[in-house]
Amino acid sequence: AKLLQANDLQTWVPWDDPASVQRFLNHFQPTAGVLMETEVWPVLIHTCRQRGVPLALANARLNGTSFKQAARLAWLSRPAYAGLAAIWAQTDADAQRLTQLGAHVNAVTGNLKFDAKPDTAQCTQAAVWRRQLTKPVVMLASSREGEELAFIKLFLASSQFSKENIAIYSGVEDVQCLIVPRHPQRFDAVADLLRAQGCVVRRRPEWGHELDRLLAAGQGATHCMQES
């Protein structure tokens, strides 16, 4: 939403049936379109091709499981991939699988998500928090419902971690857990769930205001590093 300009319009892609797609194209009259990653809609692609509206697939990916499913439905998937005007794949393996389904892959670009420029203030904040850490961190990132409970029960039940699995430290008292639910609307529920398991929970907004002091003193980061 932050990237939208004054005359931009944000709307839903139509349900992929002929009547809905026809109404969508009649109403918006697009001249071109870009689909992302795995959003390959056979009816939309076929109808746009009939109308001379080129569709490209950017940041395209296709894992082995999806490839097998698409191959079983080759009568549907092959015309869809072949109907795309351009495809930019994330990896060589993605490009190979897409090509086997009849797609013309123009280039392998890597994951375009990594082209985003990190926010300088957030990088400074991360560096401050990192300096404050006194224990190694175990992160459960992009977690879904049920995963946090399974993780924390396993974690609390482990009296000692093997050095092969978690190097350089052992025992739950020597580590700090960082849990990042995938969906923000679950933050409160996950915090309550962890407290119910006897965990001491600190939400990120409660991590202190040292960042504000550094920024006010003009000690912002001059560079930053992204790590996974």
Backbone bond lengths (Angstrom), bond angles and torsions (degrees), N, CA, C in turn:
res aa  C-N    CA-C-N  psi(-1)  N-CA   C-N-CA  omega(-1)  CA-C   N-CA-C  phi
1 A - - - 1.460 - - 1.532 111.45 -
2 K 1.338 117.53 -32.32 1.466 121.09 179.98 1.527 112.03 -65.97
3 L 1.320 117.68 -23.17 1.466 121.27 -177.50 1.518 112.96 -87.93
4 L 1.327 118.06 -10.64 1.457 120.70 -177.16 1.526 111.12 -68.77
5 Q 1.321 115.56 137.03 1.463 121.98 176.42 1.526 109.77 -94.07
6 A 1.326 115.75 178.23 1.471 120.97 -172.39 1.526 112.41 -57.99
7 N 1.329 118.03 -39.53 1.461 120.80 -175.79 1.531 113.12 -101.52
8 D 1.313 117.57 10.33 1.462 120.63 179.14 1.525 110.75 -78.11
9 L 1.322 115.15 152.34 1.468 120.96 179.38 1.519 108.63 -130.56
10 Q 1.308 116.06 131.18 1.456 121.57 177.15 1.519 108.55 -107.87
11 T 1.335 116.61 128.53 1.461 119.70 -178.17 1.521 109.26 -150.42
12 W 1.303 116.19 172.03 1.455 121.85 179.93 1.526 110.62 -82.71
13 V 1.331 116.30 146.09 1.463 120.93 167.81 1.536 106.94 -70.63
14 P 1.328 118.28 142.02 1.472 119.28 -176.06 1.523 112.45 -68.34
15 W 1.316 115.05 157.25 1.462 120.54 169.85 1.519 107.80 -58.52
16 D 1.336 117.59 139.67 1.468 120.67 -169.30 1.534 112.18 -82.89
17 D 1.325 115.46 63.21 1.465 120.95 170.57 1.530 107.75 -126.16
18 P 1.327 118.20 154.68 1.473 120.78 -172.09 1.527 114.43 -54.70
19 A 1.330 117.81 -44.04 1.460 119.80 -176.23 1.529 111.31 -65.41
20 S 1.346 116.83 -44.69 1.468 120.26 -178.95 1.525 111.13 -65.86
21 V 1.318 116.94 -42.34 1.461 120.50 -179.72 1.527 110.55 -64.75
22 Q 1.331 116.97 -41.85 1.470 119.88 179.31 1.527 110.73 -61.59
23 R 1.326 117.13 -43.86 1.467 120.21 -179.99 1.523 110.81 -64.35
24 F 1.328 116.42 -40.54 1.462 121.21 178.97 1.531 110.85 -61.07
25 L 1.318 117.21 -48.42 1.460 120.96 -178.21 1.523 111.63 -68.73
26 N 1.328 117.05 -37.36 1.474 120.11 178.04 1.526 110.91 -63.84
27 H 1.323 116.13 -36.33 1.462 120.25 -176.29 1.528 111.76 -76.79
28 F 1.345 117.44 -47.29 1.462 120.36 -172.33 1.519 113.61 -92.58
29 Q 1.329 117.95 -21.70 1.468 122.01 177.91 1.545 112.19 50.20
30 P 1.323 118.35 56.65 1.466 119.50 -178.83 1.524 111.65 -70.66
31 T 1.321 116.25 152.97 1.463 121.59 175.60 1.528 111.51 -102.90
32 A 1.317 118.17 -17.39 1.463 123.09 177.21 1.518 108.20 -165.03
33 G 1.331 116.65 164.80 1.460 120.39 179.59 1.513 111.22 -149.90
34 V 1.335 115.73 151.61 1.466 121.80 176.92 1.524 107.73 -125.90
35 L 1.318 115.98 119.94 1.455 122.36 173.98 1.528 107.96 -95.95
36 M 1.335 117.12 156.02 1.466 121.10 -174.75 1.523 111.62 -118.47
37 E 1.301 115.74 134.21 1.465 126.27 167.14 1.530 113.28 60.48
38 T 1.321 118.94 -91.32 1.465 121.57 -176.01 1.526 112.50 -117.18
39 E 1.324 116.92 8.81 1.473 120.67 -174.33 1.522 110.40 -80.55
40 V 1.318 115.40 73.52 1.466 122.17 179.89 1.529 108.05 -105.86
41 W 1.346 115.66 109.17 1.456 122.31 -175.86 1.534 108.97 -111.10
42 P 1.336 118.11 106.82 1.473 121.53 -172.46 1.520 114.48 -56.30
43 V 1.322 117.94 -45.49 1.465 119.77 -177.18 1.524 110.34 -68.04
44 L 1.328 117.29 -43.01 1.458 120.94 178.64 1.524 110.98 -60.13
45 I 1.342 116.12 -45.23 1.466 120.08 -179.54 1.515 110.87 -64.44
46 H 1.319 117.22 -45.35 1.474 121.14 -179.58 1.521 111.56 -61.95
47 T 1.321 116.37 -44.46 1.465 120.08 -177.27 1.531 110.86 -68.75
48 C 1.335 116.80 -41.20 1.459 119.59 177.68 1.522 111.09 -63.39
49 R 1.315 116.62 -38.38 1.463 119.50 179.29 1.525 110.22 -65.27
50 Q 1.318 117.19 -40.26 1.459 120.65 177.16 1.528 111.39 -60.57
51 R 1.323 115.67 -35.36 1.467 120.75 -176.90 1.534 112.75 -89.73
52 G 1.302 117.00 -0.64 1.451 119.68 -179.15 1.510 114.30 75.28
53 V 1.333 116.71 25.40 1.463 121.72 177.68 1.527 108.25 -99.88
54 P 1.329 119.85 107.58 1.467 121.45 -177.23 1.529 111.89 -70.15
55 L 1.322 115.61 134.24 1.463 121.89 175.66 1.521 108.46 -117.54
56 A 1.326 117.05 132.65 1.462 122.66 176.20 1.531 108.98 -113.12
57 L 1.331 115.32 154.42 1.459 121.50 176.30 1.529 107.64 -116.60
58 A 1.330 116.96 111.70 1.462 122.46 -177.54 1.519 110.72 -102.85
59 N 1.338 115.38 149.95 1.467 121.16 -179.96 1.519 110.89 56.76
60 A 1.328 116.32 36.22 1.463 122.14 -171.67 1.524 111.35 -67.18
61 R 1.309 114.91 138.20 1.456 120.50 175.15 1.518 109.75 -140.92
62 L 1.316 116.32 149.70 1.459 121.82 179.90 1.522 107.27 -154.13
63 N 1.334 117.20 105.08 1.459 119.97 -178.23 1.530 110.72 -79.90
64 G 1.316 115.77 174.69 1.455 120.41 -175.66 1.512 113.83 -61.27
65 T 1.328 117.47 -40.85 1.457 120.71 -179.79 1.520 111.20 -64.88
66 S 1.327 116.47 -45.56 1.466 120.02 179.39 1.525 110.98 -65.49
67 F 1.330 116.68 -34.91 1.461 120.04 177.90 1.529 110.86 -61.67
68 K 1.337 116.92 -45.57 1.470 120.40 179.56 1.525 111.02 -62.14
69 Q 1.340 116.14 -40.66 1.463 119.32 178.57 1.521 111.14 -64.63
70 A 1.348 116.25 -42.91 1.460 120.33 178.98 1.514 111.34 -65.86
71 A 1.343 116.86 -36.82 1.464 120.40 179.51 1.532 111.43 -65.51
72 R 1.330 116.39 -34.77 1.468 119.34 177.87 1.525 111.34 -68.67
73 L 1.324 115.99 -26.04 1.466 121.13 178.42 1.525 109.49 -109.94
74 A 1.332 115.90 44.83 1.457 120.93 -174.49 1.526 112.89 -59.33
75 W 1.329 116.48 -32.27 1.470 120.02 179.90 1.533 111.39 -61.53
76 L 1.343 116.15 -24.57 1.460 121.11 179.80 1.527 111.81 -100.92
77 S 1.346 116.10 -42.83 1.470 119.67 -173.12 1.524 113.14 -76.01
78 R 1.330 118.27 -39.41 1.461 119.80 -175.89 1.529 112.22 -62.77
79 P 1.341 119.83 -46.86 1.467 118.45 176.57 1.529 112.60 -62.25
80 A 1.334 116.56 -32.32 1.464 119.31 -179.86 1.525 110.88 -66.81
81 Y 1.327 117.17 -50.37 1.462 119.54 -179.94 1.527 111.82 -66.25
82 A 1.323 116.16 -37.75 1.463 119.41 179.33 1.523 111.65 -69.35
83 G 1.320 117.53 -22.41 1.456 121.37 -178.11 1.510 114.52 -82.06
84 L 1.328 117.68 -5.86 1.461 121.06 179.61 1.532 109.81 -79.46
85 A 1.313 116.16 137.49 1.465 120.91 -176.78 1.531 111.89 -75.16
86 A 1.308 118.40 -27.50 1.464 122.01 -179.97 1.522 109.00 -158.32
87 I 1.347 115.87 147.54 1.458 121.40 178.59 1.521 108.39 -139.31
88 W 1.338 115.83 130.12 1.460 122.04 174.79 1.516 107.42 -118.84
89 A 1.339 116.45 112.23 1.463 121.95 -173.13 1.517 111.50 -90.40
90 Q 1.333 115.35 155.93 1.465 120.66 179.26 1.522 111.89 -75.12
91 T 1.354 117.49 -42.49 1.452 121.51 -175.26 1.522 110.32 -134.93
92 D 1.335 115.48 166.69 1.463 120.24 175.78 1.523 111.02 -62.67
93 A 1.333 116.77 -37.34 1.465 120.30 179.34 1.525 110.73 -65.25
94 D 1.334 117.01 -41.40 1.465 120.15 175.85 1.522 110.08 -61.00
95 A 1.326 116.42 -44.37 1.464 120.88 -178.94 1.519 111.17 -61.43
96 Q 1.321 116.71 -40.44 1.459 120.30 -179.92 1.522 111.43 -64.95
97 R 1.322 116.84 -44.67 1.466 119.71 179.78 1.526 111.24 -66.12
98 L 1.326 116.84 -40.90 1.462 120.67 178.72 1.529 110.82 -63.14
99 T 1.324 116.49 -40.51 1.460 120.60 179.66 1.520 110.95 -64.03
100 Q 1.322 117.05 -38.49 1.462 120.65 178.44 1.519 112.10 -64.05
101 L 1.325 116.51 -20.48 1.470 120.15 177.90 1.533 111.84 -95.28
102 G 1.312 116.78 11.22 1.456 119.87 175.98 1.508 115.40 93.66
103 A 1.334 117.95 7.14 1.460 121.15 -179.62 1.525 110.68 -81.39
104 H 1.310 115.91 149.80 1.459 121.45 171.42 1.525 107.66 -102.01
105 V 1.335 115.66 107.02 1.466 121.10 -177.94 1.524 108.99 -90.39
106 N 1.311 116.14 120.28 1.458 121.19 -177.67 1.517 113.12 -78.51
107 A 1.337 117.37 -36.02 1.453 119.90 -177.43 1.522 109.60 -166.12
108 V 1.341 115.78 160.11 1.463 123.12 171.46 1.526 106.67 -106.71
109 T 1.312 116.71 116.61 1.461 122.18 -170.77 1.520 114.14 -106.92
110 G 1.336 117.70 -7.69 1.459 118.61 -168.47 1.521 109.20 79.60
111 N 1.318 116.24 179.49 1.464 120.79 -179.86 1.520 109.57 -79.14
112 L 1.329 116.79 115.27 1.457 120.94 -176.68 1.526 113.05 -65.80
113 K 1.319 117.37 -17.04 1.463 119.58 178.95 1.535 111.32 -62.01
114 F 1.321 116.47 -27.06 1.460 119.70 -178.96 1.522 111.78 -79.99
115 D 1.334 117.82 -3.23 1.459 120.45 175.81 1.524 111.88 -80.81
116 A 1.320 117.04 -10.59 1.462 120.14 179.06 1.527 109.90 -66.81
117 K 1.311 117.09 137.97 1.462 122.19 -179.76 1.526 109.16 -85.11
118 P 1.314 118.34 121.69 1.467 120.50 -179.84 1.520 111.41 -61.19
119 D 1.313 115.44 143.67 1.452 121.25 178.08 1.531 109.34 -69.75
120 T 1.342 116.54 127.89 1.467 121.17 -175.70 1.525 111.87 -61.17
121 A 1.331 117.17 -41.86 1.469 120.11 -179.62 1.524 110.58 -64.59
122 Q 1.332 117.05 -38.73 1.455 119.61 179.27 1.527 111.40 -68.65
123 C 1.344 116.54 -35.42 1.461 119.60 176.87 1.535 110.73 -65.31
124 T 1.327 116.19 -40.80 1.457 120.15 176.82 1.518 110.60 -62.83
125 Q 1.327 115.53 -43.15 1.460 120.44 179.13 1.522 110.85 -61.86
126 A 1.325 116.85 -42.05 1.460 120.64 179.70 1.525 111.22 -63.40
127 A 1.337 116.11 -40.65 1.463 119.90 179.18 1.520 111.48 -64.02
128 V 1.331 116.88 -39.40 1.468 121.08 178.16 1.516 110.14 -63.08
129 W 1.328 116.13 -47.14 1.463 119.80 -179.39 1.521 111.20 -63.77
130 R 1.324 116.08 -37.79 1.455 119.20 -179.41 1.531 111.15 -63.38
131 R 1.320 116.87 -39.90 1.465 120.42 179.16 1.525 111.44 -66.06
132 Q 1.317 115.82 -27.20 1.468 119.75 -178.04 1.524 112.24 -80.46
133 L 1.329 117.69 -16.03 1.458 120.49 -176.92 1.520 110.41 -69.56
134 T 1.299 116.48 132.83 1.462 121.80 178.37 1.527 111.52 -110.60
135 K 1.333 117.42 -5.80 1.459 121.59 -179.27 1.531 109.52 -133.02
136 P 1.330 116.94 154.01 1.464 119.40 171.63 1.526 110.18 -61.27
137 V 1.324 116.16 153.56 1.461 121.94 -174.90 1.525 110.29 -114.31
138 V 1.323 116.17 135.06 1.460 122.67 169.58 1.525 107.01 -108.86
139 M 1.328 116.83 120.53 1.457 120.36 -176.31 1.520 111.34 -107.76
140 L 1.320 115.69 135.21 1.461 123.04 168.28 1.522 105.90 -110.76
141 A 1.309 117.23 103.04 1.462 121.68 -170.95 1.520 111.38 -105.27
142 S 1.330 114.78 146.67 1.468 122.48 175.91 1.519 111.09 55.31
143 S 1.321 115.92 42.46 1.461 120.89 -175.30 1.526 111.63 -79.19
144 R 1.305 114.31 152.17 1.468 121.99 179.30 1.523 109.81 -114.30
145 E 1.323 115.35 170.74 1.462 121.23 -176.20 1.522 110.69 -56.06
146 G 1.304 116.35 131.41 1.457 122.62 -179.68 1.519 113.09 97.09
147 E 1.334 117.00 -28.31 1.458 119.91 -177.00 1.523 112.07 -74.26
148 E 1.339 117.25 -36.65 1.465 119.40 -179.14 1.527 110.94 -63.69
149 L 1.342 116.77 -42.86 1.459 120.24 -179.05 1.521 110.64 -65.62
150 A 1.336 116.72 -43.84 1.460 119.72 178.97 1.521 110.88 -62.37
151 F 1.322 117.06 -40.12 1.461 121.67 -179.47 1.519 111.19 -65.13
152 I 1.329 116.46 -49.78 1.454 118.86 -173.33 1.528 111.17 -70.67
153 K 1.340 117.84 -33.25 1.474 119.95 176.47 1.522 110.26 -65.28
154 L 1.318 116.62 -43.26 1.461 120.03 178.02 1.523 110.42 -64.48
155 F 1.313 115.57 -41.09 1.462 120.83 -178.38 1.525 110.93 -63.88
156 L 1.323 116.80 -48.19 1.461 120.67 -177.19 1.523 111.93 -70.40
157 A 1.337 116.42 -27.69 1.464 119.94 -179.09 1.521 112.06 -78.90
158 S 1.318 117.87 -13.43 1.465 121.55 -176.89 1.522 109.56 -88.70
159 S 1.313 115.96 112.99 1.462 119.05 178.21 1.524 111.36 -76.91
160 Q 1.337 116.22 -21.89 1.454 119.16 179.82 1.529 108.78 -155.31
161 F 1.318 116.87 133.30 1.458 121.96 175.78 1.520 109.03 -93.10
162 S 1.326 115.55 141.01 1.465 118.84 177.37 1.516 109.85 -72.58
163 K 1.305 116.58 143.75 1.455 120.64 -178.71 1.527 111.11 -67.49
164 E 1.337 117.31 -20.76 1.450 119.73 177.01 1.522 110.93 -69.04
165 N 1.315 117.58 -34.39 1.460 122.14 -177.94 1.522 112.01 -87.67
166 I 1.317 117.54 -44.88 1.462 121.99 -179.86 1.520 106.93 -130.23
167 A 1.286 116.34 99.27 1.461 120.97 -169.84 1.520 112.12 -70.10
168 I 1.281 116.58 152.32 1.464 130.23 168.39 1.520 115.02 70.36
169 Y 1.298 119.68 -0.86 1.455 117.94 176.07 1.522 110.36 -152.11
170 S 1.302 116.80 159.20 1.459 121.93 179.75 1.513 108.95 -150.71
171 G 1.333 114.28 150.54 1.454 119.27 -179.22 1.505 112.02 91.41
172 V 1.337 117.67 135.54 1.456 121.46 -174.46 1.527 112.55 -65.72
173 E 1.330 117.02 -21.76 1.467 118.41 -179.22 1.530 111.17 -74.71
174 D 1.321 117.61 -11.53 1.464 120.59 -176.06 1.522 113.55 -99.12
175 V 1.313 117.98 3.04 1.457 120.02 -176.72 1.528 110.21 -132.97
176 Q 1.306 114.36 164.08 1.461 121.42 178.18 1.529 107.83 -125.81
177 C 1.322 117.36 130.37 1.463 121.98 -179.05 1.525 110.04 -91.14
178 L 1.310 115.52 137.52 1.457 121.80 174.63 1.523 107.05 -124.14
179 I 1.318 116.62 113.62 1.467 121.84 -175.73 1.518 108.89 -112.52
180 V 1.327 115.56 125.92 1.469 121.95 -176.64 1.523 108.75 -123.64
181 P 1.333 119.12 93.48 1.463 120.46 177.54 1.525 111.67 -60.51
182 R 1.319 115.64 144.87 1.463 120.78 -177.80 1.519 111.94 -64.01
183 H 1.343 116.69 -38.42 1.465 120.95 -174.39 1.531 110.34 -108.93
184 P 1.336 117.90 121.65 1.469 121.42 -176.88 1.520 113.90 -57.44
185 Q 1.331 117.47 -30.33 1.465 119.04 -178.20 1.526 112.63 -66.50
186 R 1.325 117.49 -9.36 1.463 121.24 179.70 1.523 112.09 -98.87
187 F 1.323 118.73 -0.62 1.461 120.74 -175.10 1.525 111.95 -56.17
188 D 1.331 117.47 -49.16 1.467 121.04 -177.79 1.523 111.09 -62.30
189 A 1.334 116.38 -44.16 1.466 120.30 -178.04 1.525 111.13 -64.42
190 V 1.331 117.06 -39.95 1.467 120.00 179.96 1.530 110.20 -67.79
191 A 1.329 117.77 -39.33 1.462 120.43 177.17 1.526 110.64 -60.78
192 D 1.327 117.21 -44.15 1.464 120.95 177.97 1.525 111.10 -63.50
193 L 1.335 116.41 -39.94 1.464 120.82 -179.85 1.528 110.57 -61.95
194 L 1.331 116.82 -43.03 1.463 120.64 -179.09 1.517 111.29 -66.56
195 R 1.336 116.37 -41.51 1.468 119.40 177.89 1.525 110.40 -62.12
196 A 1.340 116.99 -37.45 1.465 120.89 179.22 1.524 111.91 -64.42
197 Q 1.334 116.82 -22.25 1.459 120.98 177.52 1.532 112.16 -89.93
198 G 1.344 116.33 5.51 1.449 120.64 178.61 1.510 114.54 87.85
199 C 1.332 117.36 12.12 1.456 120.69 -179.24 1.530 110.61 -83.75
200 V 1.311 115.91 147.51 1.456 121.70 170.30 1.522 106.95 -87.30
201 V 1.318 117.22 119.67 1.461 122.23 -172.30 1.520 110.56 -111.31
202 R 1.322 115.62 130.53 1.468 121.12 172.02 1.515 107.27 -123.29
203 R 1.312 115.76 119.99 1.463 120.71 177.56 1.528 109.87 -77.71
204 R 1.322 117.25 152.52 1.456 119.79 -175.72 1.528 113.46 -57.34
205 P 1.351 120.27 -39.43 1.475 118.53 178.10 1.523 113.92 -62.15
206 E 1.343 116.83 -11.25 1.456 120.40 -178.30 1.530 112.33 -96.63
207 W 1.339 118.13 9.27 1.461 120.63 -171.28 1.519 114.00 -82.56
208 G 1.308 118.67 7.16 1.460 119.82 174.19 1.506 113.33 104.75
209 H 1.333 116.57 173.91 1.462 122.26 -172.48 1.529 111.93 -122.62
210 E 1.324 117.40 24.37 1.465 118.95 178.68 1.525 111.12 -62.89
211 L 1.341 117.08 -32.24 1.466 119.80 178.42 1.517 110.47 -58.98
212 D 1.334 117.69 -46.06 1.460 120.55 -179.45 1.528 110.86 -59.24
213 R 1.333 116.89 -38.46 1.461 120.29 179.85 1.524 111.17 -65.59
214 L 1.348 116.69 -42.36 1.458 120.42 -179.71 1.522 111.77 -65.41
215 L 1.346 115.76 -43.26 1.460 118.86 -179.18 1.522 110.54 -66.01
216 A 1.334 116.41 -38.80 1.458 119.41 179.77 1.527 110.94 -65.78
217 A 1.342 116.68 -28.78 1.460 120.73 179.77 1.524 112.14 -87.17
218 G 1.350 116.73 2.28 1.453 120.80 179.45 1.504 113.85 73.95
219 Q 1.325 117.75 28.10 1.457 121.80 -178.53 1.517 111.21 -104.81
220 G 1.329 116.56 35.61 1.453 120.26 179.28 1.505 111.50 -66.51
221 A 1.331 116.28 158.58 1.458 121.06 -178.64 1.516 110.45 -68.28
222 T 1.329 115.73 140.25 1.461 120.72 175.99 1.517 111.07 -91.20
223 H 1.328 117.45 -16.35 1.449 120.67 175.20 1.522 106.80 -153.20
224 C 1.329 116.13 168.84 1.458 118.35 179.70 1.511 108.51 -148.23
225 M 1.299 114.80 162.82 1.450 121.35 -179.08 1.517 108.67 -130.82
226 Q 1.341 116.74 134.70 1.444 120.97 174.90 1.521 108.77 -95.43
227 E 1.300 117.08 132.35 1.446 121.31 176.09 1.510 108.71 -129.88
228 S 1.308 115.78 145.48 1.462 119.66 177.34 1.515 109.40 -94.72
